[in-house]
């Protein structure tokens, strides 16, 4: 009796292990009945009756997809190498299994082509200075195209934009020229503002001749505080008026 009981018990245990499936909190099981989709089960303990039922396990956690380095030619005909990282997750296990053969590979290939297509429509300066906008554009395009597969693309980040050494030197020269241009513009604006202030100061001093004397004395005081070898002699400003040419009236001019 025991000789037949042990094999029977082993068969029962094997069948139980084949029938009972345990899915974690982040797993879902897509159940097929005789080849046709039946339902999505999980998490927890589920029962699958082989061979009339089959289960495909789907992970719902967010996945990180590292997009390989892509050769991109920008709109201004500059060759660059760009790579990115994409965060996505399965939101509909049924469509992820039925609508596409391998959603991981399909998402990776779509991400590569979309990265080349989107970046090829922009100039190099935009790739370097407007990454946030480019990340958003790529994310929206990928999310729209993968929606039919039951996949949600939550974020896209461009990691590196590699340039040739010659292009790096050219960009450095361009940046240096831009800084020099800004410095010259700022200096010219400062001279213009200073000229306006000097004109206003001259108008005020012209209305009050005593102010010129006070300014003269203040300048002498400032020079005396400095430790230098400069020697100066006070010179009355009234003496200079004797050398000033007389102002001709209109009648004398005629």
C-alpha positions as CSV (number, residue, x, y, z in Angstrom):
1,X,0.0,0.0,0.0
2,X,2.8,2.4,0.9
3,X,4.6,1.6,-2.4
4,X,1.7,3.1,-4.4
5,X,1.0,5.9,-2.0
6,X,4.4,7.6,-2.3
7,X,4.3,8.1,-6.1
8,X,0.7,9.2,-5.9
9,X,1.6,11.8,-3.3
10,X,4.5,13.0,-5.3
11,X,2.3,13.5,-8.4
12,X,-0.3,15.4,-6.3
13,X,2.4,17.7,-4.9
14,X,3.8,18.3,-8.4
15,X,0.3,19.1,-9.7
16,X,-0.2,21.5,-6.8
17,X,3.0,23.3,-7.6
18,X,2.0,23.6,-11.2
19,X,-1.5,24.9,-10.4
20,X,-0.8,27.3,-7.6
21,X,1.1,30.5,-8.5
22,X,2.1,33.3,-6.1
23,X,2.4,36.8,-7.5
24,X,4.2,39.6,-5.7
25,X,2.6,43.0,-5.1
26,X,4.2,44.4,-8.3
27,X,3.4,41.4,-10.5
28,X,0.4,40.7,-12.6
29,X,-0.5,37.5,-14.4
30,X,-2.1,37.6,-17.9
31,X,-4.1,34.4,-18.2
32,X,-4.9,32.7,-21.5
33,X,-7.6,30.0,-21.7
34,X,-7.0,27.7,-24.7
35,X,-4.9,30.4,-26.3
36,X,-7.4,33.2,-25.9
37,X,-7.1,36.0,-23.4
38,X,-9.2,35.4,-20.3
39,X,-8.3,37.8,-17.5
40,X,-5.5,39.5,-15.5
41,X,-4.9,38.2,-12.0
42,X,-2.8,39.2,-9.1
43,X,-1.2,39.9,-6.8
44,X,-1.3,37.1,-4.3
45,X,-2.3,33.4,-4.7
46,X,-3.8,32.4,-8.0
47,X,-4.7,29.1,-9.6
48,X,-3.8,28.2,-13.2
49,X,-5.0,24.9,-14.6
50,X,-2.4,23.5,-17.1
51,X,-2.5,22.8,-20.0
52,X,-5.7,24.6,-20.8
53,X,-4.5,27.8,-19.1
54,X,-1.2,29.6,-19.5
55,X,0.1,32.6,-17.5
56,X,2.5,35.3,-18.5
57,X,4.0,37.3,-15.6
58,X,4.3,41.1,-16.1
59,X,6.3,43.4,-13.8
60,X,4.5,46.8,-13.1
61,X,7.5,48.5,-11.6
62,X,9.2,51.5,-13.2
63,X,12.0,50.4,-15.5
64,X,15.1,52.3,-16.5
65,X,16.1,52.1,-20.1
66,X,19.5,53.3,-21.1
67,X,19.4,54.4,-24.7
68,X,22.7,53.7,-26.5
69,X,24.8,56.5,-27.9
70,X,23.2,57.7,-31.1
71,X,24.9,59.6,-34.0
72,X,22.8,62.7,-34.6
73,X,23.3,65.4,-37.3
74,X,21.7,68.7,-36.1
75,X,19.8,71.1,-38.2
76,X,23.0,73.3,-38.6
77,X,24.9,70.2,-39.9
78,X,26.9,69.4,-36.8
79,X,27.6,65.8,-36.0
80,X,27.2,64.9,-32.3
81,X,26.8,61.8,-30.2
82,X,23.9,61.7,-27.8
83,X,22.7,59.2,-25.3
84,X,19.7,59.3,-22.9
85,X,17.9,57.5,-20.2
86,X,14.1,56.7,-20.2
87,X,11.8,55.8,-17.3
88,X,8.7,53.8,-18.2
89,X,6.3,51.2,-16.7
90,X,3.5,48.9,-17.8
91,X,0.1,50.3,-16.9
92,X,-2.0,47.7,-18.9
93,X,-0.6,44.2,-18.8
94,X,-3.1,42.9,-21.3
95,X,-2.0,45.2,-24.1
96,X,1.7,45.0,-23.2
97,X,1.5,41.2,-23.9
98,X,-1.0,41.0,-26.7
99,X,-0.4,44.2,-28.8
100,X,3.4,43.9,-29.0
101,X,5.7,40.9,-29.1
102,X,8.4,42.1,-26.6
103,X,7.6,45.5,-25.2
104,X,11.0,46.1,-23.7
105,X,12.8,45.7,-27.1
106,X,10.1,47.7,-28.9
107,X,10.3,50.6,-26.4
108,X,14.1,50.6,-26.7
109,X,14.1,50.7,-30.5
110,X,11.4,53.4,-30.6
111,X,13.4,55.5,-28.1
112,X,16.5,55.4,-30.3
113,X,14.7,56.4,-33.5
114,X,12.7,59.1,-31.7
115,X,15.9,60.6,-30.1
116,X,17.5,60.9,-33.5
117,X,14.4,62.3,-35.1
118,X,13.7,65.0,-32.5
119,X,17.3,66.2,-32.0
120,X,17.9,66.3,-35.7
121,X,15.3,69.0,-36.0
122,X,17.2,71.4,-33.7
123,X,20.4,73.3,-33.8
124,X,23.4,72.5,-31.6
125,X,22.9,75.6,-29.4
126,X,19.4,74.3,-28.6
127,X,20.7,70.9,-27.7
128,X,23.1,72.4,-25.2
129,X,20.9,75.1,-23.7
130,X,17.3,73.8,-24.0
131,X,17.6,70.3,-22.7
132,X,14.5,70.5,-20.5
133,X,12.3,71.4,-23.5
134,X,13.8,68.6,-25.6
135,X,13.4,66.1,-22.8
136,X,9.7,67.1,-22.6
137,X,9.2,66.8,-26.4
138,X,10.8,63.3,-26.6
139,X,8.8,62.2,-23.5
140,X,5.5,63.3,-25.0
141,X,6.2,61.6,-28.4
142,X,7.2,58.3,-26.8
143,X,4.3,58.3,-24.4
144,X,1.8,58.9,-27.2
145,X,3.3,56.1,-29.4
146,X,3.6,53.5,-26.6
147,X,0.1,54.2,-25.2
148,X,-1.2,51.5,-27.6
149,X,1.1,49.0,-25.9
150,X,-0.1,49.8,-22.4
151,X,3.2,51.5,-21.5
152,X,3.5,54.9,-19.7
153,X,6.8,56.8,-20.4
154,X,7.1,59.0,-17.3
155,X,10.4,60.8,-17.9
156,X,13.2,61.2,-20.5
157,X,16.7,62.7,-19.7
158,X,19.4,63.5,-22.2
159,X,22.6,62.5,-20.4
160,X,25.5,63.5,-22.7
161,X,26.0,65.5,-25.9
162,X,29.6,64.7,-27.1
163,X,31.3,66.9,-29.6
164,X,34.5,66.6,-31.6
165,X,37.6,68.5,-30.3
166,X,37.5,70.9,-33.2
167,X,33.9,71.8,-32.4
168,X,34.7,72.2,-28.7
169,X,37.4,74.7,-29.6
170,X,35.1,76.5,-32.0
171,X,32.4,76.8,-29.3
172,X,35.0,78.1,-26.9
173,X,36.1,80.8,-29.3
174,X,32.5,81.7,-29.9
175,X,31.8,82.0,-26.2
176,X,35.0,84.2,-25.7
177,X,33.9,86.5,-28.6
178,X,30.5,86.8,-27.1
179,X,31.9,87.7,-23.7
180,X,34.2,90.4,-25.3
181,X,31.2,91.8,-27.2
182,X,29.2,92.0,-24.0
183,X,32.1,93.7,-22.2
184,X,32.4,96.3,-24.9
185,X,28.7,97.0,-24.9
186,X,28.7,97.4,-21.1
187,X,31.7,99.7,-21.3
188,X,30.0,101.8,-24.0
189,X,26.8,102.0,-22.0
190,X,28.8,103.1,-18.9
191,X,30.5,105.9,-20.9
192,X,27.1,107.0,-22.2
193,X,25.6,107.2,-18.8
194,X,28.7,109.0,-17.4
195,X,28.5,111.6,-20.2
196,X,24.9,112.3,-19.3
197,X,25.7,112.7,-15.6
198,X,28.7,115.0,-16.4
199,X,26.4,117.1,-18.6
200,X,24.0,117.5,-15.7
201,X,26.8,118.3,-13.3
202,X,28.2,120.9,-15.6
203,X,24.8,122.5,-15.9
204,X,24.5,122.7,-12.1
205,X,28.0,124.1,-11.6
206,X,27.3,126.7,-14.3
207,X,24.3,128.0,-12.3
208,X,26.4,128.3,-9.1
209,X,30.0,129.5,-9.8
210,X,30.8,129.1,-6.1
211,X,30.2,125.3,-6.5
212,X,33.3,125.2,-8.8
213,X,35.5,126.6,-6.0
214,X,34.1,124.1,-3.5
215,X,34.7,121.3,-5.9
216,X,38.3,122.6,-6.4
217,X,38.9,122.6,-2.7
218,X,37.5,119.1,-2.3
219,X,39.8,117.8,-5.0
220,X,42.8,119.4,-3.2
221,X,41.7,117.8,0.0
222,X,41.5,114.3,-1.6
223,X,44.9,114.7,-3.1
224,X,46.4,115.7,0.2
225,X,45.2,112.4,1.8
226,X,47.0,110.3,-0.7
227,X,50.6,109.3,0.2
228,X,52.4,110.3,-3.1
229,X,55.0,112.7,-4.3
230,X,52.7,115.0,-6.2
231,X,53.1,118.7,-5.4
232,X,50.4,121.1,-6.3
233,X,50.0,124.8,-5.8
234,X,46.6,126.5,-5.2
235,X,45.7,128.8,-8.1
236,X,42.9,131.2,-7.7
237,X,40.2,130.5,-10.3
238,X,39.4,134.3,-10.6
239,X,42.8,134.8,-12.3
240,X,41.7,132.5,-15.1
241,X,38.8,134.8,-15.9
242,X,41.2,137.5,-17.0
243,X,42.4,135.2,-19.8
244,X,38.9,134.3,-20.9
245,X,38.0,136.0,-24.3
246,X,35.1,138.4,-24.2
247,X,31.8,137.2,-25.5
248,X,30.8,139.1,-28.6
249,X,27.3,140.3,-28.9
250,X,25.3,139.9,-32.1
251,X,25.7,143.5,-33.1
252,X,29.5,143.4,-32.6
253,X,29.7,140.3,-34.7
254,X,27.8,142.0,-37.5
